[in-house]
Amino acid sequence: MKSFLVVLCLFGLLACVNAQTIYDYLHTTNSYGFYVARISQDQNFESLLQNKSVNITVIAWKNTALDVWGNITLDGLKYLTFLTRQDTFSNATLYQTALQQADLLGEHQRILVTEDDGTLVYFNNFMNFHLNITAHTALDNGVLYEMADNIHPLPIPTLVNNTLATDPQFSTFWSLLQKFPNVLSAIIRPKLTIFAPNNFAFLNHPVIKEYLLNADHNEAQSILLNHIVDGSLVYSDMIPINGVPYQISTPSALINITRYPATTIVTTKTSHATVDEFDIFGENGVIISIDDFLFPDNFYFNLGSVLSAIPEASTFYNLSQDPRAKQFNDTLYANANMTLFAPDNDAFNNMSLSLNTTLTLTNKTLNDFLMYHLLPHDELNSQTILSAKNPHQLYTTGLYEPGIGRQQYINVQIKTDQTTNKTTIQINNANIVDHDLKASNGFIQVLDTVLTPPYSMSHVVQDIHNPEVTNFYGETLNILADTDIASTLLKTGRNLTFLIPTNNAWGPLAASGITEYLQSNINLTAYIIREHVLTNAVLYTNNLPITETVYKNLNGNNVTVRYDTSKHKVYVNDNATMDGPFVNILFSNGVGQLIDQVLIPHDVVFTTENVLTGLGYNSFVLAVQKAGYGSYLNRTNVTFLAANDSKWEQHVNEPMDQLRQTVQLNIIPQTVTSIVSDTGSVSYPTLMDGFSAEFIQGGQQARLRTPSGAVMDPVIVSAAGPRVVGNGAVIGVSDVFSFTYPPNNDKGDKLGAGMIVLIVFLVVFGVVALGAGGFFGYRYYKQRGQYQTIN
C-alpha cells in the first residue's frame, strides 16, 4: 500500500512538473520571444493562453522565422489560435478562432484540414493557405503547432483594401482609387487577385493619374477595374518558372503572367509590366505589385492620350486638335515605336511672333509643323539616347520641302558639363526638361524650345525675340534675295553652318558703298557669301570648340573658330566675334550663327572704283578714264570728290585739256578719312598744283581754294562723309569743282580776279601793238626802197 502511494505520488509529482500551459511553455522556451512580445500587447489574450480550464490549439513560429514576424500582427496570432484542442483535424470541420472583435467578413470560424503528407491546410471563406507543420507539443491547456520558418503564404486578417491603404508602395494608387467609388466597392468582394500598380508605375507614367482624373469617367473606371480579377487567386507558386505564360482574364483583357528565374512579366494586348512583389495577402484576396498599368485590350494609352494629360504642354496639344492636323493626330493614336518631342507652354510664349505668323513664314502647314516633332520609327527614352552615337541625326515624319518628299531630320546631342559632370540631352537647340513620359506606342520628351521645321537656308524659320537675330532679316537677307544666291548655293549640301553677318557687320561696307556694288555684282557677292558657309560642320551653341579649330568653307578656304569660355565670346578668324546671347537659327541643312563682321576672302580687295560704280557715279568714272586718270581708280592713297551723273554730263565732252583740269580738281592724292576739324576747316591739296579742297561747316560743305587764296562757292558734302575702302576714299558732293564754277562774291577775290584780267588785257594789247608797228614799218621801208634788218 505504501509503495502504491509512493508510485501515485511520483506520478502526481511528474504530472505537476509537466503541467505547463501554452503561456508557460512560450515563456520558458527561448525560441518564442517574438510571439511572447506580440501577445503581451493584449492582457485578455495572455489570460486565454494561461487558462488551465481551456483546451485550445495554437499555431506559432519560432524566433528564427524573421520574415513572418516582420509582418504578423496580434490579430494574426488570434486568427491562428483555435478555441478547440485538436491533435488531429478531420476534413471540413469548423473551428472557432480566438479573435474576439467582429470579423470583417461577418464570422469567426475557420477550417483546418490535414492532407496525406501531413500538411495542415487553413481555410477561410474565400482562400486557403498551406501551413507546413514541423512539430507539435501537447500542453496542459492545449496543443502548440510549430510552423516552418519559411511558411508562405501568410494569412493576414484584413481586407485587401486595408492593405492597399496602409502599404506605402501603393500610396499613389490608393489615393487615385478614392475618386472611383465603384472600384473601391469591387476590391472588398471575396476571392480577388489585384494587380496593383505601385508608386514606381506612376513614375513610369508621370501623367497617368492626371489622365485618369480628367478622362471620361467610365473609361477611367474601366482601366482601373481591369487590374482586378474576380473569383481567382494567383500565388507565386502557381506560376511555373519556365517562361510559359499563365493566363487569367478580366472582362476587358486577357492577362499573361510569364515567370523566368530572374523576373516575372505581366502583359495584355496593350500593356507590359514587371512583377515587383508577389503574394501580398489579405483576408479576401491577394495583391501582386507591378511597375506599370494593365490596360484593357481595346485601349491604348498612346502618345495622344499622354499628351492630353501634360498640363505644361497644353498649347502643343491644342494645336494637335486642329482639323488641319488630322494626319498628325491620327499618327499619335495609331503607330507604334515613336518618340514625340512636345514643346512646353513657355517655349511658345518665348516666341516673339504668334504661331500662325511663324507658320506663314515657313510656308508650311500646321500638320507639317507638328509632324516635325515626331520620330516615326525611333522609341527613345533617355537611356537609349545616352547610349547612342554622339551627336547623331534622326529623321522626323515631316517633309523637307513640299513636293520634293525628302525627309527632315533633327540633331540629337549629349553634352556633359566639365565642371559639374552633369549630362544634358539637346534636340537641335532645345533642352529636354521632362524625360521619358511613357505611352503604349512610344515616349514623349518635353522640350523648352519649339522645333520649328526648317525650310531652306534662305528662310529663317525660328523666330527668336532678339534684336541681333532680327538683323538677319536686313542686309544679309536683302543681299541673298536680290542676287538669288540662296536658291543656287545654300540649298545644296548638308551639315552646314552659315556665319551670318548682322546689320552692324554690314555697316562699314554699307557706308563705303560696297553693299550697293555687291548687289550689282552677283558673282562676287556669291563668292563672299560662300566664304561664310562652313561645310561638314553644324556648330550649335552647345558644341562650339573651345580650342581653335579649322573648318573649310564653300570656297575651300580655312575659317578658324574658337570659343573663349572666360570672355564668353566666339572668335571667327580671330577678328569677327559671336557675341552672346548666342542663338541657333535653324535651317533644313544646317544652322546659322551671327557674327559681327563680314568675312571677305583674302583675294578680294575693294577699291574706290567699286564704290563709285556701286553708288552710281558712272559719268564721273567715265570722265576720269577719258581724261587719262583711270589708273587712279584702283591706285592707293587717293580720294575722289564725286558728284552725280547730272553734274558730270556737262563736263564729259569738254575739250581734253579742260576735262583733264576739271578731273584734277576733283581728285585728292591721299586717303581722306576725316573732314572735320576743331579749327573750323581742313584742307587737302587736289591733283592740280596750287588748288585745294577745303572742308568747312563741320564737314558739311566743301569749297575750292585757288593758288591766290581765292575760294569758290561751297558745295554740299554727302552726309555719309568719306567712304573709305582698301585703296582710298570717295566723298559725295553736290557739284563738280571746275574753272567754270561761279566764283565767290568776296571783294578781295573780285579785285584779284580783276587784276588778273587787266594783266592779261595789257599783255595782249602790247603784243598786238608791237605786231601792228612792225607791219606798217616794213611797208614804209619797202616803199622807200630801203631794206634793213631789225635785230
C-alpha positions in Angstrom: 0.0 0.0 0.0 2.8 2.4 0.8 4.5 1.6 -2.4 1.4 2.2 -4.3 1.0 5.6 -2.7 4.6 6.4 -3.5 4.1 5.5 -7.1 0.9 7.5 -7.2 2.7 10.5 -5.7 5.5 10.1 -8.1 3.0 10.1 -11.0 1.3 13.1 -9.4 4.6 14.9 -8.9 5.5 14.1 -12.5 2.1 15.4 -13.7 2.7 18.5 -11.7 6.1 19.0 -13.2 4.7 18.6 -16.8 1.5 20.6 -16.2 2.5 23.6 -18.3 0.1 25.9 -20.1 0.8 27.2 -23.6 1.7 30.5 -22.0 4.2 28.9 -19.6 5.8 27.0 -22.4 6.2 30.0 -24.6 7.8 31.9 -21.8 10.2 29.2 -20.6 11.3 28.3 -24.1 13.7 30.9 -25.5 12.6 30.1 -29.1 9.3 32.1 -28.9 10.4 35.5 -27.8 8.8 37.3 -30.7 5.5 35.5 -30.0 5.6 36.5 -26.4 6.3 40.1 -27.3 3.2 40.2 -29.5 0.8 38.6 -27.0 2.0 40.9 -24.2 0.1 43.6 -26.1 -3.3 42.1 -25.1 -4.0 41.0 -21.5 -7.1 39.1 -22.4 -5.2 37.0 -24.9 -2.5 36.4 -22.4 -5.1 35.2 -19.9 -6.5 32.8 -22.5 -3.1 31.2 -23.1 -2.7 30.9 -19.3 -6.1 29.5 -18.5 -5.8 25.8 -17.5 -9.5 25.2 -17.9 -9.5 25.6 -21.7 -8.3 23.2 -24.4 -7.0 25.3 -27.3 -4.9 24.9 -30.4 -2.2 27.5 -31.2 -0.1 27.8 -34.4 3.1 29.6 -33.8 6.6 30.4 -35.3 9.9 30.4 -33.6 12.2 33.5 -33.4 14.1 32.3 -36.5 11.0 32.9 -38.7 12.1 36.5 -39.2 10.1 37.1 -42.4 6.9 36.0 -40.6 7.5 38.2 -37.5 8.1 41.2 -39.7 4.5 41.0 -41.0 2.4 39.1 -38.5 0.1 41.1 -36.2 -1.5 40.3 -32.9 -4.8 39.8 -34.7 -3.0 37.4 -37.0 -2.0 35.3 -34.0 -5.5 35.3 -32.7 -6.7 34.0 -36.1 -4.3 31.1 -35.7 -5.5 30.3 -32.2 -8.5 28.0 -32.2 -10.8 27.5 -29.2 -10.8 23.7 -29.7 -8.0 21.4 -28.9 -7.3 19.2 -31.9 -4.4 16.7 -32.0 -5.7 15.7 -35.5 -8.0 17.5 -37.8 -10.8 16.0 -39.8 -12.0 17.3 -43.2 -14.4 20.2 -43.3 -14.6 20.9 -39.6 -15.2 24.4 -38.4 -13.2 25.8 -35.5 -13.8 29.0 -33.7 -10.9 31.4 -33.6 -9.8 33.4 -30.6 -10.4 36.7 -32.4 -13.0 38.4 -30.3 -13.8 41.6 -32.2 -16.3 41.5 -35.1 -14.9 39.7 -38.1 -14.7 41.9 -41.2 -16.3 39.0 -43.1 -19.1 38.5 -40.6 -17.9 35.3 -38.9 -15.1 33.9 -36.8 -14.9 30.3 -37.9 -12.0 28.7 -39.9 -11.4 25.2 -41.3 -8.3 23.2 -40.7 -7.7 20.1 -42.7 -4.8 17.6 -42.7 -3.6 16.3 -46.1 -2.0 13.0 -46.7 1.5 14.4 -46.5 0.7 15.9 -43.0 0.4 19.4 -44.3 -2.1 21.5 -42.4 -4.4 23.5 -44.7 -6.0 26.6 -43.3 -9.3 27.9 -44.9 -11.3 30.9 -44.5 -14.4 31.6 -46.6 -12.5 32.5 -49.7 -8.9 31.4 -49.7 -6.6 28.7 -48.3 -3.1 28.6 -47.0 -0.8 25.6 -46.8 0.8 25.6 -43.3 3.9 23.4 -43.1 4.0 21.9 -39.6 7.4 20.9 -38.3 6.5 19.8 -34.7 3.6 19.9 -32.2 3.7 19.9 -28.4 0.9 18.7 -26.1 0.5 21.0 -23.1 -1.8 21.3 -20.1 -4.4 23.6 -21.7 -3.9 22.7 -25.4 -1.5 21.9 -28.2 1.1 24.1 -29.8 1.9 23.6 -33.5 5.3 24.9 -34.7 5.4 26.1 -38.3 8.3 26.1 -40.7 10.5 29.2 -40.7 9.7 29.8 -44.3 6.0 29.4 -44.1 4.4 31.1 -47.1 1.9 32.4 -47.8 0.9 34.1 -44.6 -2.8 34.7 -43.7 -3.5 38.3 -42.8 -6.7 39.2 -41.0 -7.6 42.3 -43.1 -9.2 43.0 -46.4 -7.0 43.8 -49.4 -8.4 47.4 -49.4 -6.8 48.0 -46.0 -3.5 46.6 -47.3 -3.6 49.0 -50.2 -4.4 51.8 -47.9 -1.6 51.1 -45.5 1.2 49.8 -47.7 3.4 52.7 -48.7 4.3 51.3 -52.1 0.6 51.7 -53.1 0.0 55.2 -51.7 -0.5 56.9 -55.1 -2.7 54.1 -56.4 -4.8 54.2 -53.3 -5.3 58.0 -53.4 -6.4 57.6 -57.0 -9.0 55.0 -56.1 -10.7 57.4 -53.7 -12.1 59.2 -56.8 -13.8 55.9 -58.1 -16.4 54.5 -55.6 -17.3 51.6 -57.8 -13.7 50.4 -57.8 -13.5 50.7 -54.1 -16.6 48.5 -53.8 -15.1 46.0 -56.1 -11.9 45.4 -54.0 -13.9 44.3 -50.9 -15.5 41.4 -52.8 -14.4 37.9 -51.9 -11.7 35.9 -53.6 -9.8 38.6 -55.6 -6.4 39.0 -57.3 -5.4 42.6 -57.6 -2.6 43.7 -59.9 -1.8 46.9 -58.1 0.4 49.5 -59.8 3.0 50.6 -57.3 4.4 54.1 -57.0 7.1 53.2 -59.5 4.4 52.5 -62.0 3.3 56.2 -61.6 6.9 57.2 -62.2 6.8 55.2 -65.4 3.7 57.1 -66.4 4.0 60.5 -64.8 0.8 61.8 -66.4 -1.4 58.7 -65.9 -3.1 60.0 -62.7 -3.8 63.3 -64.4 -5.2 61.5 -67.4 -7.5 59.2 -65.4 -8.8 62.1 -63.3 -9.7 64.1 -66.4 -10.7 61.4 -68.9 -14.2 60.1 -69.4 -15.2 58.6 -66.0 -16.4 55.3 -67.4 -13.2 54.9 -69.5 -11.0 55.6 -66.4 -13.1 53.3 -64.3 -12.8 50.5 -66.9 -9.0 50.9 -66.8 -8.8 50.6 -63.1 -11.2 47.6 -62.9 -9.0 45.9 -65.5 -6.5 45.4 -62.6 -8.9 43.2 -60.6 -9.5 39.5 -61.3 -12.7 38.3 -59.6 -13.0 34.7 -58.4 -9.4 33.7 -58.9 -6.4 33.7 -56.5 -2.9 33.8 -58.0 0.0 32.8 -55.8 3.6 32.8 -56.9 3.9 29.1 -56.6 1.1 28.7 -59.1 3.2 30.2 -61.9 5.8 27.8 -63.4 9.3 29.3 -63.7 9.7 28.1 -67.3 8.7 31.1 -69.5 5.3 29.6 -70.3 2.5 32.1 -69.8 -0.1 31.6 -67.1 -3.3 33.1 -68.3 -6.2 34.7 -66.4 -8.9 37.0 -67.6 -10.7 40.2 -66.7 -13.8 41.3 -68.5 -11.7 43.7 -70.6 -8.4 41.8 -71.2 -6.6 38.5 -71.3 -3.7 38.7 -68.8 -0.5 36.7 -69.4 1.9 36.1 -66.5 5.2 34.7 -67.6 7.8 33.8 -65.0 11.6 33.5 -65.5 14.3 32.8 -63.0 15.1 36.4 -62.6 11.9 38.2 -63.4 8.1 37.9 -64.0 6.3 39.7 -66.8 2.6 40.6 -66.9 1.2 41.6 -70.3 -2.0 42.4 -72.0 -2.6 43.2 -75.6 -1.7 46.8 -75.0 0.4 46.7 -71.8 3.6 45.4 -70.4 4.6 45.3 -66.7 7.0 43.6 -64.3 6.1 42.0 -61.0 7.9 43.7 -58.2 6.3 41.6 -55.4 4.1 38.5 -55.3 1.8 37.2 -52.5 0.7 40.2 -50.6 -2.3 38.5 -48.8 -5.4 40.0 -47.4 -8.5 38.4 -45.9 -10.4 38.4 -49.2 -7.6 38.1 -51.7 -4.0 38.6 -52.8 -2.2 41.6 -54.2 0.6 41.5 -56.9 2.7 44.6 -57.0 3.5 45.7 -60.6 5.6 48.5 -62.0 3.2 49.5 -64.8 -0.5 49.6 -65.8 -2.6 46.9 -67.4 -4.9 48.5 -69.9 -8.0 46.9 -71.5 -7.4 45.2 -74.8 -9.3 47.8 -76.6 -7.5 50.8 -75.0 -4.1 52.2 -75.9 -2.5 54.7 -73.6 -0.9 56.2 -76.7 1.0 59.3 -77.4 -2.2 61.3 -77.9 -3.6 60.2 -74.6 -0.3 61.0 -72.7 0.0 64.4 -74.5 -3.5 65.4 -73.4 -2.5 64.8 -69.8 0.6 67.0 -69.7 -0.6 70.4 -68.4 2.7 72.2 -69.3 2.3 71.1 -73.0 -1.3 72.2 -73.4 -0.5 74.7 -76.2 1.1 71.9 -78.2 -1.8 69.6 -77.5 -4.4 72.2 -78.5 -2.6 72.6 -81.8 -2.8 68.9 -82.4 -6.6 69.0 -82.1 -6.8 71.5 -85.0 -8.7 69.9 -88.0 -5.7 70.8 -90.2 -3.6 68.4 -88.0 -5.7 65.3 -88.6 -2.8 63.3 -90.1 -0.6 64.1 -87.1 -3.3 63.3 -84.6 -4.2 60.0 -86.3 -0.5 59.1 -86.2 -0.3 59.6 -82.5 -3.1 57.2 -81.9 -2.2 54.5 -84.5 1.5 53.9 -85.0 3.9 52.2 -82.6 7.6 52.8 -81.6 7.6 56.5 -81.8 9.1 59.5 -80.0 7.2 62.8 -79.7 9.1 66.0 -78.8 6.5 68.2 -77.2 7.5 71.9 -76.5 6.1 73.2 -73.3 4.0 76.3 -73.0 6.9 78.5 -72.1 8.6 77.5 -75.4 5.6 79.0 -77.3 5.5 82.1 -75.0 9.1 82.8 -75.8 8.5 83.1 -79.5 8.2 86.8 -80.4 5.7 86.2 -83.2 2.4 84.3 -83.0 2.5 80.7 -84.0 0.4 81.4 -87.1 2.8 84.1 -88.2 5.7 81.7 -87.7 4.0 79.0 -89.8 3.3 81.6 -92.5 7.0 82.5 -92.6 7.9 78.8 -93.2 5.3 78.3 -95.9 4.4 75.0 -94.1 1.1 73.7 -92.9 0.2 73.2 -89.3 0.3 69.5 -89.8 3.9 69.6 -91.2 4.9 71.8 -88.2 3.6 69.2 -85.8 5.0 66.3 -87.7 8.5 67.7 -87.4 8.3 66.9 -83.7 7.6 63.2 -84.2 10.1 60.4 -84.9 8.2 57.7 -86.7 10.5 54.6 -86.1 12.5 55.5 -83.0 11.3 54.8 -79.5 13.7 56.9 -77.5 14.0 57.1 -73.7 16.9 58.8 -72.0 18.9 55.7 -71.7 18.6 54.9 -75.4 19.7 58.4 -76.3 22.7 58.4 -73.9 23.9 55.1 -75.3 23.7 56.2 -78.9 26.4 57.9 -81.0 27.0 61.5 -80.0 25.9 63.5 -81.9 23.6 61.8 -84.3 20.6 62.6 -86.6 17.2 61.1 -86.7 14.5 61.5 -89.4 11.2 63.0 -88.4 7.8 62.5 -90.1 7.8 65.9 -91.8 8.9 66.5 -95.3 11.9 68.5 -96.3 10.0 70.6 -98.7 6.6 70.3 -100.2 6.6 68.3 -103.5 10.1 67.1 -103.0 9.5 64.4 -100.4 12.9 64.5 -98.7 12.6 63.8 -95.0 13.6 66.3 -92.4 15.9 65.3 -89.6 16.8 66.5 -86.1 20.1 66.6 -84.4 20.5 64.8 -81.1 23.4 65.7 -78.9 24.6 64.8 -75.5 26.6 67.5 -73.6 28.5 67.0 -70.3 29.4 69.9 -68.1 33.1 69.6 -67.4 32.7 71.3 -64.0 29.7 69.6 -62.6 29.9 66.4 -64.8 26.1 66.8 -65.4 24.9 65.3 -68.6 22.1 67.0 -70.6 20.4 66.0 -73.8 19.7 68.5 -76.5 17.4 68.1 -79.5 18.6 70.7 -82.1 19.0 73.6 -79.7 16.2 72.5 -77.3 16.7 71.0 -73.9 14.7 68.1 -72.6 13.0 69.4 -69.5 10.7 66.4 -68.7 12.0 63.0 -69.6 10.5 59.7 -70.7 6.8 60.1 -70.5 5.8 56.6 -71.4 2.9 55.7 -73.8 1.9 52.3 -75.1 3.3 53.3 -78.5 6.4 55.3 -77.5 7.7 58.1 -75.4 7.2 61.8 -75.0 10.1 64.1 -74.3 9.1 67.6 -73.2 11.3 70.4 -74.6 11.9 74.1 -73.6 12.1 75.2 -77.3 9.8 74.9 -80.3 11.3 72.7 -83.0 10.0 74.8 -85.9 10.6 72.8 -89.1 13.4 74.2 -91.2 12.7 75.0 -94.8 15.8 76.2 -96.6 18.9 78.2 -95.7 17.4 81.4 -97.1 14.4 81.1 -94.8 14.9 81.6 -91.2 12.1 79.7 -89.5 12.8 80.0 -85.9 11.8 83.5 -84.8 13.6 84.5 -81.7 13.0 87.8 -79.9 16.5 89.1 -80.1 17.4 92.3 -81.9 20.6 90.7 -83.2 18.7 87.9 -84.8 16.1 90.3 -86.2 19.0 92.0 -88.0 19.3 88.8 -90.1 16.2 89.9 -91.9 18.1 93.0 -93.0 21.2 93.4 -95.1 22.1 89.7 -95.4 18.6 88.6 -96.4 18.3 91.5 -98.8 21.6 90.6 -100.5 20.6 86.9 -100.7 17.2 87.8 -102.1 18.4 90.4 -104.6 21.1 88.1 -106.0 19.0 84.9 -105.7 22.1 83.2 -104.2 20.1 81.2 -101.8 18.3 79.1 -104.4 21.6 78.2 -106.1 24.0 77.9 -103.3 22.6 77.5 -99.8 20.1 74.7 -100.6 22.8 72.4 -101.7 24.7 70.2 -99.3 24.1 69.2 -95.7 25.6 69.8 -92.3 26.4 73.4 -93.0 27.0 76.3 -90.6 26.1 79.8 -92.0 28.0 82.6 -90.3 25.5 85.4 -90.7 26.8 89.0 -90.6 24.5 91.2 -88.6 23.4 94.6 -89.8 26.2 96.2 -87.8 28.6 93.9 -89.5 27.5 95.2 -92.9 27.7 98.8 -91.6 31.3 99.6 -92.8 30.6 98.1 -96.3 27.3 99.9 -96.5 29.0 103.2 -95.5 31.6 102.7 -98.2 29.0 101.8 -100.9 30.3 98.3 -101.2 26.9 96.7 -100.5 25.4 98.6 -103.5 28.3 97.3 -105.6 27.7 93.7 -104.4 24.1 93.9 -105.3 25.1 94.7 -108.9 27.8 92.0 -109.0 26.2 88.6 -108.4 29.3 86.5 -108.9 31.4 88.5 -106.4 28.5 88.5 -103.9 28.1 84.7 -104.2 31.9 84.3 -103.6 31.7 86.4 -100.4 28.6 84.6 -99.1 30.3 81.2 -99.8 33.1 82.4 -97.5 30.6 82.4 -94.6 29.3 78.8 -95.1 31.2 76.1 -93.3 31.0 72.6 -94.7 30.6 69.4 -92.7 30.1 71.3 -89.5 26.9 72.0 -87.7 28.0 74.4 -84.9 25.2 74.7 -82.4 25.9 77.0 -79.4 26.4 73.9 -77.2 29.2 72.4 -79.3 31.4 75.3 -80.2 35.1 74.4 -80.0 37.0 75.8 -77.0 40.3 75.4 -78.9 41.0 76.9 -82.2 39.5 74.6 -84.8 39.9 75.0 -88.6 36.9 74.4 -90.9 36.6 74.6 -94.6 34.1 76.9 -96.2 32.3 76.6 -99.6 35.2 78.4 -101.3 37.7 75.9 -99.9 39.3 78.5 -97.7 40.1 77.9 -94.0 38.0 79.5 -91.3 39.1 79.3 -87.7 36.6 79.2 -84.8 37.4 79.3 -81.1 35.1 79.8 -78.1 36.8 81.7 -75.3 35.0 80.5 -72.2 36.5 83.1 -70.0 35.2 86.0 -72.1 32.1 84.2 -73.4 33.0 85.1 -76.9 33.4 83.1 -80.1 36.2 84.3 -82.4 36.0 83.7 -86.1 39.3 84.2 -87.9 40.5 86.0 -84.8 38.7 89.2 -85.8 35.0 88.6 -86.2 33.2 87.5 -83.0 29.9 85.9 -82.0 28.8 88.0 -79.0 26.2 86.5 -76.7 23.5 85.8 -76.1 24.1 83.1 -78.6 21.2 81.7 -80.7 20.8 78.9 -83.1 19.0 79.8 -86.3 17.7 76.5 -87.8 17.8 75.5 -91.4 16.9 72.3 -93.1 20.5 71.6 -93.9 22.4 73.2 -91.0 22.4 76.1 -88.5 23.1 79.8 -88.6 25.2 81.8 -86.2 25.5 85.6 -86.0 28.9 87.3 -86.4 29.8 91.0 -86.1 32.0 91.3 -89.2 31.7 90.3 -92.9 34.2 87.7 -93.9 36.0 89.0 -97.0 38.0 86.3 -98.9 41.7 87.0 -98.8 41.9 87.6 -102.6 39.1 90.2 -102.7 40.1 93.9 -102.2 37.5 96.6 -102.6 38.7 99.7 -104.4 37.4 103.2 -104.9 36.2 102.1 -108.4 33.9 99.6 -106.8 32.5 102.3 -104.6 32.0 104.7 -107.4 30.3 102.2 -109.6 28.3 100.8 -106.7 27.0 104.3 -105.8 26.1 105.1 -109.4 28.8 107.7 -110.2 29.2 106.3 -113.7 29.7 109.7 -115.5 32.4 110.6 -113.1 34.2 107.3 -113.7 33.9 107.8 -117.4 35.3 111.3 -117.1 38.3 110.1 -115.0 39.0 107.3 -117.5 38.6 109.6 -120.6 40.9 112.2 -119.0 43.7 109.6 -118.7 43.4 109.1 -114.9 41.8 105.6 -115.0 44.7 104.1 -113.1 43.8 106.3 -110.1 40.5 104.4 -109.7 42.5 101.5 -108.2 45.6 103.3 -107.0 46.3 103.5 -103.3 46.0 106.7 -101.3 43.5 108.5 -103.5 40.2 110.3 -102.7 37.6 111.2 -105.2 35.1 114.1 -104.9 32.2 112.5 -106.6 29.2 114.4 -107.9 26.3 112.6 -109.5 25.8 111.9 -113.2 23.6 115.0 -113.9 26.5 117.3 -112.8 29.2 115.4 -114.8 27.3 115.1 -118.0 28.2 118.7 -119.0 31.9 118.1 -118.4 32.4 114.7 -120.0 32.5 116.2 -123.5 34.7 119.2 -122.7 38.0 119.7 -124.7 40.6 117.3 -123.4 42.8 119.9 -121.7 39.8 121.4 -120.0 38.5 118.0 -119.0 41.9 117.0 -117.5 41.9 120.2 -115.4 38.4 119.5 -114.2 39.2 115.9 -113.2 42.4 117.0 -111.5 40.4 119.5 -109.3 38.2 116.6 -108.1 40.9 114.2 -107.1 42.9 114.4 -103.8 46.1 112.4 -104.0 45.8 110.9 -100.5 43.2 108.9 -98.5 40.9 111.3 -96.7 39.4 109.8 -93.6 38.3 113.0 -91.7 36.8 116.2 -93.0 36.1 117.7 -89.6 38.5 120.0 -87.7 38.4 121.8 -84.4 39.8 124.9 -86.2 36.7 125.1 -88.4 38.1 123.9 -91.6 40.5 121.3 -93.0 42.2 121.4 -96.5 43.6 118.8 -98.8 45.6 119.6 -102.0 44.0 118.4 -105.2 45.8 116.8 -108.1 46.1 120.3 -109.8 49.0 122.2 -108.4 48.1 125.0 -106.1 44.4 124.2 -105.8 43.0 122.6 -102.7 39.7 121.2 -101.4 38.7 122.9 -98.2 36.0 121.3 -95.9 34.1 123.7 -93.7 31.0 123.8 -91.5 31.9 120.7 -89.7 32.5 118.8 -92.9 29.0 119.6 -94.3 30.4 121.8 -97.1 33.4 121.9 -99.3 34.9 124.7 -101.5 37.8 125.0 -103.9 40.7 127.3 -103.0 42.8 128.8 -105.8 46.6 129.4 -105.6 46.0 133.1 -105.0 43.8 132.2 -102.0 40.6 132.9 -103.7 37.7 130.4 -102.9 34.8 129.3 -104.9 31.2 129.0 -103.7 30.9 125.9 -101.4 29.2 122.6 -102.4 27.2 120.3 -100.1 29.1 117.2 -98.8 27.2 113.9 -98.6 26.2 113.1 -95.0 27.9 109.8 -95.4 31.3 111.5 -95.3 34.4 109.7 -96.6 33.6 106.2 -97.8 36.9 104.5 -97.1 38.0 101.3 -98.8 41.2 99.5 -99.3 42.9 101.9 -101.7 41.4 105.3 -100.7 38.1 107.0 -100.2 35.1 108.5 -102.0 33.3 111.7 -100.8 30.0 112.6 -102.3 29.5 116.3 -103.2 26.6 118.2 -104.8 28.5 119.7 -107.7 31.8 119.5 -109.7 34.8 121.6 -108.9 35.8 123.3 -112.2 37.0 126.7 -113.6 33.5 127.3 -114.9 32.2 127.1 -111.5 30.9 130.5 -110.3 33.4 132.5 -108.1 32.8 133.7 -104.6 31.4 137.3 -104.2 34.2 138.2 -101.8 35.5 141.7 -102.6 39.2 140.8 -102.3 38.6 137.9 -104.6 36.9 140.1 -107.1 39.9 142.5 -107.0 42.3 139.7 -107.5 40.3 138.4 -110.4 40.1 141.9 -111.9 43.9 142.3 -111.7 44.3 139.0 -113.5 42.0 140.2 -116.3 43.8 143.6 -116.6 47.2 142.0 -116.8 46.0 139.6 -119.4 44.5 142.5 -121.3 47.7 144.6 -121.3 49.9 141.7 -122.4 47.5 141.0 -125.3 47.4 144.7 -126.2 51.2 145.1 -126.2 51.6 142.1 -128.4 49.0 143.4 -130.9 50.6 146.9 -130.9 54.1 145.6 -131.5 52.8 143.5 -134.4 51.0 146.3 -135.9 54.0 148.7 -135.7 56.3 146.2 -137.3 53.9 145.6 -140.1 53.5 149.3 -141.1 57.2 150.0 -140.7 58.0 147.2 -143.1 55.7 148.5 -145.8 57.1 152.0 -145.3 60.7 151.0 -145.8 59.8 148.8 -148.8 58.1 151.6 -150.4 61.2 153.7 -149.9 63.4 151.0 -151.3 65.4 150.9 -148.3 65.8 147.4 -146.8 67.2 147.0 -143.3 67.3 144.0 -140.9 65.9 144.7 -137.5 67.6 142.8 -134.6 
